[in-house]
Each structure stands twice: as structure tokens, then as C-alpha cells.
Amino acid sequence: MSVSAYQAQNNEETMQEPLDVFVLRKAVTGSYVVGSYHRVIGPVFLDVFRSVGRHHGLTLDLDRAHRFERSAVDIDAFLAKLDKSNCESGGHTGDFASLCNHSSVTPESLAAWARATPWIEVLAPAPPLYLGAFGSAVERDSPWTPEVSQALRFSAREILLEPSLRRIEPHGRFVSLTAGHATTTNSQKAAQEPWVNHPLEADLAWSMWQLSVRYGFDDVNARQAALRHAAAAGWESAAAGVIEISGHIARSPELRQSFETGRALCHSTNYMITNAQGNR
């Protein structure tokens, strides 16, 4: 074999991806984001970030929204921890004060809104993101990229033996690179999204709440469920391009308001996605 032929073969082998190379993927099939719509600030999403310890906060950036596994989104528990982030967090943008810097909204009113607004759990609309760099931990400002070619590579040996890598697994999943594409096993793929009749569920939960009030106690959980189902119905309506509002929703001004919140969130996030794709 000539020297030039050997060099060409060697370069080709070098360019090929090793079989045990992995990347950390943030948005997997079936992951969810949880968001709502503020009339002044716009779309707001739940986020988990690290400053000094682990913080539960809010973000206006869809790419930074926390990805939840299916059937593992405890919205009430998350909201219970939000007040702890209502302070400056070392310059990070997950606390109420920093989110209000460029608006007329006060941190106190934003905190009250976060507790009262219906939060909507929907399939993550953003494309998969890959970790681009890693120090000793994944921080809020750690770089993520939609381009798998720019993702940080990990070996199988590193994943198994390096203790620091175990701390970043909650932020995504290690997936292997095959023919230049990040793939995952069938066991990691989410099942088919179940269909829920959100208008009917909202009506039923609202009726249960009204009955609880009539009999002398306030079923807060039923009321929250009704508002969230109404908001989810609004999201689905906007996504399907449907203008009509179900009678299950229209019968109550509060359900209808939640419905409009969901519809506004859908329109705004679709705009964010379209705008982001146009800037790539």
C-alpha cells in the first residue's frame, strides 16, 4: 500500500465515530415541560438549576425549561418550593426578582401569580439538546446545543467509572452515537401519549369543587385540577387550530380564563420555536 493510500485510510478511520461514544441528551422522546402564560411577561416555564444547592425556579427561555419524565411531574410539590427562590441567586435568572427586572411586575405579584395560575404539562416542543461542555457539575449556565456534532463526547468507561458523571444524569440521558446520530434503546422510548378529554375532565372536577363548597369544605385539589384541565384544553385547541370552545369550558368564566391561558401559551411557544429555527 502506498504512503498516500495509507494516510487516506488512516484519516478515514480517524473520522469515524468510536462505537462506545455517548452524549448527554436533555430532551428525550416523551419528556415534558410545564408552563403557563403571564399577560405582561409572556410564557413562563418551570426550571431546576444550581446556584448554591438545588433551586426550583422559573425561566422565560424554553430551552432552559426543565424536562420532566412522563407521569413524574409533581407540579404542586414544585410550586411549594418556588418561594425559596424568591431572592437573588448569585446572578442566575431563575428567581422572581431577576425575571421582573425588565417589566413592571413585582417579585411579590409574580410569586402570587405562580401560585394561582394553571400550569400546563405538555410534551416538550423543543428539539433535543445536547450538553456541550462539562466541568464538575451541570450548572444553569452550562452550554447546551441542538447540534449533536457539537455535543461533548463521553466514553462508556467514563460513564461507568467516573463518579462526577453520575451527578449529571438527572439532567438528561446518556445516549450512544450510531452513524453520527444519537440513539436510545426501545426501553427508553416513551409509550404512546394517552388521550385525555380535558374539557370533560375540567367540567367534572369543577362540579366536584362546587359540591365541596356547597357542603361546607373547599376541595382545593379539585379546583386546581379543573383549571389545569381547562388550560390543557386551550393548548390542544390552539394546536389543532380550533376556534370553538367546548360547553364544558364555556359554562364558567374561570374555566374559560384558564382555557385562554393555555391557548396563549401554545401560540407563544410556537412563535418562540419558529423564531429560534429561523435564527439557526
Secondary structure, 3 states (H helix, E strand, C coil): CCHHHHHHHHHHHHHCCCCCEEEEECCCCCCEEEEEEECCCEEEEEEEEECCCEEEEEECCHHHCCCECCCCCCHHHHHHCHHHHCCCECCECCCHHHHCCCCCCCHHHHHHHHHHCCCEEEECCCCCCEECCCCCCCCCCCCEECCHHHCCCEEHHHHHHCHHHHCCHHHCEEEEEECCEEECCHHHCCCCCCCCCHHHHHHHHHHHHHHHHHCCCCCHHHHHHHHHHHHHHHHHHHHHCCCCCCHHHHCCHHHHHHHHHHHHHHHHHHHHHHHHHHCC
